[in-house]
Amino acid sequence: MANTNKVVYVIDDDEIFHFIVKKMFGLQGWDVVVNSFLSAEDAIEDLGSFAELPCLIILDMNMQRMNGWDFIEAYRELKQRTQQDVPIIMCSSSMNIQDMEKVKRTPELMAYITKPLDRSKMKVIEEYL
């Protein structure tokens, strides 16, 4: 069971996905605040403000302008300043083997889950809360 006041960032350009994530978190009974970002740029800006860092980031791979990989590049620079690591789970509808291999080679990424979310994928998320 997650502790109170935990914040999870969901970075995805699909508003329906944000709705589903919040619904799934609610169904799990997790006391977690979900901050939704429809663009990676907005999330980086928020992280850069040195507000309290989230306990987890759920990141979409394919977004307009700045995609998930671009976000990770920007996040690495931020991480050096904050000296804190936030686990990132990449979430995508892509089943591309190259993408999955790239995830394994990316130290910031703890896991790769495919859409749509289901109970087993929520268990993966729970491991990092």
Buried (B, 14 or more C-beta within 10 A) or exposed (E): EBEEEBBBBBBBBBEEBBEBBBEBBEEBEBEBBBBBBBBBBBBBEBBBEEEEBBBBBBBBBBBEEBBBBBBBEBBEEBBEEEEEEBBBBBBBEBEEEEBBEBBEEBEBBBBBBBBEBEEEBBEBBBEBB
